[in-house]
Amino acid sequence: MLKPTPKTVVLGIDGLSQSLARTLSEKGVFQNLSHLVKSDKCLAITSELPDVSPVNWASFFTAKGPEEHGIYGFTTINSYSYQLSLTDYTHVRAGAIWDKMGQQGKTSKIINLPCTYPAPAIRGMLISGFIAPDLENAVYPKAVLPMLKSIDYRLEADTIKGLTKPQVLLYELMQTISSRIRAFDLFWPDLAWDFFTIVFTELDRMSHFLQDAILDENHGLHSLCMDVLKTLDKAAGHVLSRYDELEDPKELFIVADHGFNSLECEVDINCLLRAEGFLSLIKQPENELDLTCVDLSSRCFALDPGRIYIHTRRRFSRGNVSNIEYSSLREKVRNSLLSLEYKGRKVMRAVYPGEEIYPSGKGMPPDLLCVPNKGFDLKAKFDRSLIFGHFGRTGTHNCDDVFFYHSRGDKPRRIRDILCSKFDNSLK
């Protein structure tokens, strides 16, 4: 006799470090999460590289690495037209867990999972997460849309206010958390699902702009930041209480995609490449993603957050680097990156050849991938003039301190392993 399939619940908290979760639990800010944070089933795991949300959430829901799902950053480039576009679900080249479950007649319900816009057709219901520019195309099935509008569901808080009106941002983050719970209360009650995921992205938004206020009890906004975190904990507690009410068999995952550090400095890789003579511009860029400003005689360029593309003839329609030149040029670029220092500190922890970290990568894997030392936030913009700078942010990602909890005690090493152990065998 086959054992019944457990209901699986995933609570995602984007940007939660294991160390911060422990600190907040010890201080009583996290009350609902505290007993799980302190259990031996909770551990720190490692992000996929680069440690940004699209890469890691795609790795989570495909149980594959970037070399297989094809997501390498926030943007993707067309090697023929040189057009840059924001990464979305149409770029994902591997099957998602809800596809595999649907093939077995199982139902999934998903709320605010990043890298799922535009919302795919699934057996169940789905609300896309970051980056999702409009609600109409972020919802499947469309019949759910009027219900979400009626509860004032919010895709994102206005993070631009993080620089100019942080108190307003903090208020909006609390409102957005509340709207996620209202959606949860729409999707959950019938229990007509096998796999349920809800992701809270608000900690990430706050940490980018207010990591200093989160960590410093004397900061003027510390108390308001704690209010947001208490709201997040209350929302998590709501999910956990509903999970506790489920009959066995069941299992719970609590997952982050990366952690956070305090920011020491932003580092723009394209500015470095220009300074070293590898990249030149033919005009003033219209915005940070304006690749049309690049002189096509350039030898290489960077895309977010630290992806280096050698401008080869074999890869780009108007590339100028031959196969003979490739290896020596790439090594020169790599050495320049590895030697970069800020106030006596090495910026790079490692600079990997693309084939080493993404063997036989699908899509457009980089020729080099930069991994910074803690405190450095790598950028690849086209409208900056200085390698080093501060632009109002105080937090940056950490790939080594990523929060994870599993009710049955699974101990994955990195993001791609989380669902692999549970679903690969049963869903092949």
C-alpha positions as CSV (number, residue, x, y, z in Angstrom):
1,M,0.0,0.0,0.0
2,L,1.4,3.4,-1.0
3,K,2.0,5.9,1.7
4,P,0.0,9.1,1.4
5,T,1.9,12.1,0.0
6,P,2.6,14.7,2.6
7,K,1.3,18.2,2.2
8,T,4.4,20.4,1.7
9,V,4.5,24.0,2.9
10,V,7.3,26.4,2.0
11,L,7.7,29.6,3.9
12,G,10.2,31.8,2.0
13,I,11.9,34.8,3.7
14,D,14.0,36.6,1.1
15,G,17.3,37.8,2.4
16,L,17.3,36.2,5.9
17,S,20.7,35.4,7.3
18,Q,21.0,32.6,9.8
19,S,23.0,34.8,12.1
20,L,20.3,37.6,12.0
21,A,17.5,35.1,12.7
22,R,19.4,33.9,15.8
23,T,20.0,37.5,17.0
24,L,16.4,38.5,16.5
25,S,15.2,35.3,18.3
26,E,17.5,36.0,21.3
27,K,16.2,39.6,21.5
28,G,12.6,38.5,21.4
29,V,11.8,40.2,18.0
30,F,11.2,36.8,16.5
31,Q,8.8,35.1,18.8
32,N,6.9,32.8,16.4
33,L,10.0,31.7,14.5
34,S,12.2,31.5,17.6
35,H,11.7,27.9,18.5
36,L,12.5,26.8,14.9
37,V,15.5,29.1,14.7
38,K,16.9,27.5,17.8
39,S,16.3,23.9,16.8
40,D,18.9,21.5,15.4
41,K,16.9,21.3,12.2
42,C,17.9,24.9,11.4
43,L,21.2,25.6,9.6
44,A,23.0,28.0,7.4
45,I,23.3,26.9,3.7
46,T,25.0,28.5,0.7
47,S,23.5,30.5,-2.2
48,E,24.0,29.8,-5.8
49,L,26.3,32.2,-7.5
50,P,25.7,35.0,-8.1
51,D,23.8,35.4,-4.9
52,V,20.9,37.4,-6.3
53,S,17.2,36.5,-6.1
54,P,16.3,35.5,-9.7
55,V,19.2,33.0,-9.8
56,N,18.5,31.5,-6.4
57,W,14.7,31.3,-6.5
58,A,15.0,29.7,-10.0
59,S,17.4,27.2,-8.5
60,F,15.0,26.5,-5.7
61,F,11.9,25.8,-7.8
62,T,13.8,23.9,-10.5
63,A,16.2,22.0,-8.2
64,K,18.9,22.9,-10.8
65,G,21.8,25.2,-10.9
66,P,22.1,28.2,-13.2
67,E,24.0,26.2,-15.8
68,E,20.8,24.1,-16.3
69,H,18.0,26.7,-15.7
70,G,19.8,29.4,-17.6
71,I,19.3,32.3,-15.1
72,Y,22.5,34.1,-14.3
73,G,21.5,37.5,-13.0
74,F,18.8,40.3,-13.1
75,T,19.3,40.8,-16.8
76,T,19.9,38.8,-19.9
77,I,21.5,39.8,-23.2
78,N,20.5,38.9,-26.8
79,S,23.9,38.2,-28.4
80,Y,22.6,39.2,-31.8
81,S,20.8,42.5,-31.1
82,Y,22.7,43.3,-27.9
83,Q,19.4,44.1,-26.3
84,L,19.3,43.8,-22.5
85,S,16.1,42.6,-20.8
86,L,15.1,41.9,-17.3
87,T,15.1,38.3,-16.4
88,D,11.7,36.7,-16.0
89,Y,10.1,33.2,-16.1
90,T,10.2,33.1,-19.9
91,H,14.0,32.7,-19.6
92,V,13.9,29.7,-17.3
93,R,15.1,26.6,-19.2
94,A,14.3,23.9,-16.7
95,G,11.0,22.5,-15.5
96,A,9.6,23.8,-12.2
97,I,8.4,21.7,-9.3
98,W,4.8,22.6,-10.0
99,D,5.2,21.2,-13.6
100,K,6.4,17.9,-12.3
101,M,3.7,17.8,-9.6
102,G,1.0,18.7,-12.1
103,Q,2.1,15.7,-14.2
104,Q,1.1,13.5,-11.3
105,G,-2.2,15.3,-10.8
106,K,-1.0,17.2,-7.8
107,T,-1.9,20.8,-7.1
108,S,0.3,23.8,-6.2
109,K,-0.5,27.2,-4.7
110,I,2.2,29.8,-5.0
111,I,2.3,33.4,-3.5
112,N,5.0,35.9,-4.4
113,L,7.7,33.6,-5.6
114,P,10.4,35.6,-7.4
115,C,11.3,34.9,-11.1
116,T,7.8,33.6,-11.9
117,Y,6.5,36.6,-14.0
118,P,4.6,36.4,-16.3
119,A,2.6,33.9,-14.3
120,P,2.8,30.4,-15.9
121,A,-0.2,28.2,-16.3
122,I,-0.1,25.6,-13.5
123,R,-2.3,23.0,-11.9
124,G,-3.3,25.3,-9.1
125,M,-2.9,29.0,-8.4
126,L,0.1,31.4,-8.7
127,I,0.9,35.0,-7.9
128,S,4.3,36.1,-9.4
129,G,6.9,37.7,-7.3
130,F,9.8,40.1,-8.1
131,I,10.3,41.3,-10.8
132,A,6.5,41.6,-11.5
133,P,5.6,45.0,-13.1
134,D,1.8,44.5,-13.2
135,L,-0.7,42.4,-11.3
136,E,-2.7,41.5,-14.4
137,N,0.1,39.3,-15.8
138,A,1.3,38.1,-12.4
139,V,-1.8,36.0,-11.7
140,Y,-2.9,32.5,-12.7
141,P,-5.7,31.7,-13.2
142,K,-7.2,35.1,-14.2
143,A,-10.2,34.3,-12.1
144,V,-8.1,35.0,-9.1
145,L,-7.4,38.6,-10.2
146,P,-10.7,40.3,-9.0
147,M,-10.3,38.6,-5.6
148,L,-6.7,39.9,-5.2
149,K,-7.8,43.4,-6.2
150,S,-10.6,43.3,-3.7
151,I,-8.2,42.6,-0.8
152,D,-5.8,45.3,-2.1
153,Y,-3.0,42.8,-2.8
154,R,0.3,44.6,-3.4
155,L,3.1,43.3,-5.6
156,E,5.9,45.4,-4.0
157,A,6.5,48.4,-1.8
158,D,8.0,51.5,-3.6
159,T,11.7,50.9,-2.8
160,I,12.7,54.2,-4.4
161,K,11.4,55.7,-1.2
162,G,14.1,53.8,0.6
163,L,16.6,56.6,-0.3
164,T,14.4,59.6,0.3
165,K,11.6,58.6,2.7
166,P,12.7,55.6,4.7
167,Q,9.8,55.9,7.1
168,V,7.3,55.7,4.3
169,L,9.1,52.6,2.9
170,L,8.9,50.9,6.3
171,Y,5.2,51.6,6.5
172,E,4.6,50.3,2.9
173,L,6.6,47.1,3.7
174,M,4.3,46.4,6.7
175,Q,1.3,47.0,4.4
176,T,2.7,44.6,1.8
177,I,3.4,41.9,4.3
178,S,-0.3,42.2,5.5
179,S,-1.5,41.9,1.9
180,R,0.5,38.6,1.5
181,I,-1.3,37.2,4.4
182,R,-4.7,38.3,3.0
183,A,-3.8,36.3,-0.2
184,F,-2.6,33.4,2.0
185,D,-6.1,33.4,3.6
186,L,-7.7,33.2,0.1
187,F,-5.5,30.3,-1.1
188,W,-5.1,28.1,1.9
189,P,-8.5,27.3,3.5
190,D,-9.9,24.7,1.1
191,L,-6.7,22.6,1.6
192,A,-7.1,21.5,-2.1
193,W,-3.4,21.6,-2.7
194,D,-0.3,19.4,-2.2
195,F,2.4,22.0,-2.4
196,F,2.0,25.5,-0.9
197,T,4.6,28.3,-1.1
198,I,4.5,31.9,0.2
199,V,7.5,34.2,0.0
200,F,8.0,37.4,2.0
201,T,10.5,39.7,0.2
202,E,10.2,42.7,2.5
203,L,13.3,41.9,4.7
204,D,15.4,42.1,1.6
205,R,14.0,45.5,0.6
206,M,14.6,46.9,4.1
207,S,18.1,45.4,4.4
208,H,19.4,47.0,1.3
209,F,18.5,50.5,2.5
210,L,18.5,50.1,6.3
211,Q,20.9,47.4,7.3
212,D,22.6,49.9,9.5
213,A,19.4,50.7,11.3
214,I,18.6,47.0,11.7
215,L,21.9,46.3,13.4
216,D,22.5,49.5,15.4
217,E,20.2,49.9,18.4
218,N,21.1,53.6,18.5
219,H,20.0,54.3,15.0
220,G,17.0,56.6,14.7
221,L,15.1,54.2,12.6
222,H,16.0,51.0,14.6
223,S,12.7,50.8,16.4
224,L,10.7,51.1,13.2
225,C,12.8,48.4,11.5
226,M,12.1,46.2,14.5
227,D,8.4,46.9,14.0
228,V,8.7,45.6,10.4
229,L,10.5,42.5,11.6
230,K,7.8,41.9,14.3
231,T,5.2,42.2,11.6
232,L,7.1,39.7,9.5
233,D,7.4,37.3,12.4
234,K,3.6,37.7,13.1
235,A,2.9,36.8,9.4
236,A,5.2,33.8,9.7
237,G,3.4,32.8,12.8
238,H,0.1,32.9,11.0
239,V,1.5,30.5,8.4
240,L,3.0,28.3,11.0
241,S,-0.2,28.1,13.0
242,R,-2.1,26.9,9.9
243,Y,0.6,24.4,9.2
244,D,0.3,23.1,12.8
245,E,-3.4,22.5,12.2
246,L,-2.7,20.2,9.2
247,E,-3.0,16.5,9.7
248,D,0.0,14.3,9.1
249,P,1.7,13.5,6.8
250,K,3.1,17.0,6.3
251,E,6.4,18.8,6.1
252,L,7.6,22.4,6.4
253,F,10.5,24.2,4.7
254,I,11.6,27.7,5.7
255,V,13.9,29.0,3.0
256,A,16.0,32.1,2.3
257,D,17.8,32.8,-1.0
258,H,20.7,34.7,0.4
259,G,21.7,36.5,3.6
260,F,22.9,40.1,4.2
261,N,26.0,42.0,5.3
262,S,26.7,45.6,6.1
263,L,27.8,47.4,2.9
264,E,31.3,48.8,2.8
265,C,31.2,50.1,-0.8
266,E,29.5,49.6,-4.1
267,V,32.0,48.6,-6.9
268,D,31.1,49.1,-10.5
269,I,32.9,46.6,-12.7
270,N,32.2,48.4,-16.0
271,C,34.0,51.5,-14.6
272,L,37.0,49.3,-13.8
273,L,36.9,47.8,-17.3
274,R,36.9,51.3,-18.8
275,A,39.7,52.4,-16.6
276,E,41.8,49.4,-17.7
277,G,41.1,50.0,-21.4
278,F,38.9,46.9,-22.0
279,L,35.7,48.8,-22.5
280,S,34.8,52.2,-24.1
281,L,31.7,54.1,-24.8
282,I,30.6,56.0,-27.9
283,K,27.9,58.1,-26.2
284,Q,26.4,59.1,-22.9
285,P,24.1,56.3,-21.7
286,E,20.5,57.1,-21.3
287,N,20.2,54.8,-18.2
288,E,22.1,52.2,-16.3
289,L,21.0,49.4,-18.7
290,D,21.7,51.3,-21.9
291,L,24.1,48.8,-23.7
292,T,23.8,50.8,-26.9
293,C,26.3,53.3,-25.5
294,V,29.1,50.6,-25.7
295,D,31.7,51.0,-28.5
296,L,31.5,47.6,-30.3
297,S,35.3,47.7,-30.6
298,S,35.3,47.0,-26.8
299,R,36.9,43.8,-25.7
300,C,34.5,43.0,-22.9
301,F,31.8,44.3,-20.7
302,A,30.0,43.4,-17.4
303,L,26.4,42.6,-16.6
304,D,25.0,42.5,-13.1
305,P,26.2,41.8,-10.6
306,G,29.7,40.7,-11.6
307,R,29.3,38.8,-14.9
308,I,32.1,39.4,-17.4
309,Y,31.4,38.8,-21.1
310,I,34.3,38.7,-23.5
311,H,33.2,40.3,-26.8
312,T,34.0,37.3,-28.9
313,R,33.2,36.7,-32.6
314,R,31.9,33.2,-31.8
315,R,29.3,34.5,-29.3
316,F,28.3,38.0,-30.4
317,S,27.1,39.2,-33.8
318,R,29.5,42.1,-33.9
319,G,32.2,40.6,-31.6
320,N,35.9,41.4,-32.3
321,V,37.8,38.9,-30.1
322,S,39.1,35.9,-31.9
323,N,39.5,32.4,-30.5
324,I,43.2,32.8,-30.5
325,E,43.0,36.0,-28.4
326,Y,40.4,34.7,-26.0
327,S,42.3,32.9,-23.3
328,S,45.1,35.5,-22.9
329,L,42.6,38.4,-22.9
330,R,40.3,36.7,-20.3
331,E,43.3,36.1,-18.1
332,K,44.3,39.8,-18.3
333,V,40.8,40.8,-17.3
334,R,40.7,38.3,-14.5
335,N,44.0,39.5,-13.1
336,S,42.8,43.1,-13.2
337,L,39.7,42.1,-11.2
338,L,41.7,40.0,-8.7
339,S,44.1,42.9,-8.0
340,L,41.4,45.5,-7.3
341,E,41.6,46.9,-3.8
342,Y,39.6,49.4,-1.8
343,K,41.3,51.0,1.2
344,G,43.8,48.2,1.3
345,R,41.2,45.4,1.1
346,K,40.9,43.0,-1.8
347,V,37.5,43.5,-3.4
348,M,37.3,40.0,-4.9
349,R,37.2,36.8,-3.0
350,A,37.3,34.9,-6.3
351,V,37.0,35.3,-10.1
352,Y,35.8,32.1,-11.7
353,P,36.2,31.1,-15.3
354,G,32.6,30.6,-16.6
355,E,33.1,26.9,-17.6
356,E,34.4,26.1,-14.1
357,I,31.4,27.3,-12.2
358,Y,28.8,26.7,-15.0
359,P,29.9,23.6,-16.9
360,S,28.1,23.4,-20.3
361,G,25.9,26.3,-19.2
362,K,22.6,26.9,-21.0
363,G,21.7,30.3,-22.3
364,M,24.3,33.0,-21.8
365,P,26.7,32.0,-19.0
366,P,29.4,34.6,-18.3
367,D,33.0,34.1,-19.3
368,L,34.1,35.2,-15.8
369,L,32.1,35.4,-12.6
370,C,33.2,37.7,-9.8
371,V,32.5,36.9,-6.2
372,P,33.2,39.8,-3.8
373,N,34.6,39.7,-0.3
374,K,32.1,40.6,2.4
375,G,30.9,44.1,2.4
376,F,31.4,44.8,-1.3
377,D,28.4,45.1,-3.6
378,L,29.2,44.5,-7.3
379,K,27.4,46.5,-9.9
380,A,27.6,46.5,-13.7
381,K,26.0,49.8,-14.8
382,F,26.7,51.8,-17.9
383,D,25.9,55.3,-16.5
384,R,28.5,55.5,-13.7
385,S,31.8,57.2,-13.8
386,L,33.5,56.0,-10.6
387,I,34.6,52.5,-9.7
388,F,33.8,53.0,-6.0
389,G,30.8,54.8,-4.5
390,H,28.0,55.0,-2.0
391,F,24.5,55.6,-3.3
392,G,22.3,55.4,-0.2
393,R,22.3,51.7,0.4
394,T,23.7,50.2,3.6
395,G,23.3,46.4,3.0
396,T,24.5,43.9,0.5
397,H,24.0,40.2,-0.1
398,N,25.9,37.4,1.7
399,C,26.1,33.9,0.1
400,D,27.4,32.0,3.1
401,D,24.9,32.6,5.8
402,V,21.6,31.6,4.3
403,F,18.7,30.6,6.6
404,F,17.2,27.1,6.2
405,Y,14.9,24.9,8.2
406,H,13.3,21.6,7.4
407,S,10.8,19.9,9.7
408,R,12.3,16.4,8.9
409,G,15.8,17.5,9.3
410,D,17.1,17.6,5.6
411,K,20.5,19.2,5.4
412,P,21.0,20.6,1.9
413,R,24.3,22.2,1.0
414,R,23.0,24.9,-1.3
415,I,19.7,26.3,-2.7
416,R,19.4,23.8,-5.7
417,D,19.5,20.9,-3.3
418,I,16.5,21.9,-1.2
419,L,13.7,20.3,-3.2
420,C,15.9,17.9,-5.1
421,S,16.0,15.3,-2.3
422,K,12.3,15.4,-1.8
423,F,10.9,15.5,-5.3
424,D,13.4,14.1,-7.8
425,N,12.8,10.4,-7.2
426,S,9.0,10.7,-6.8
427,L,8.4,12.9,-9.8
428,K,10.6,11.4,-12.5
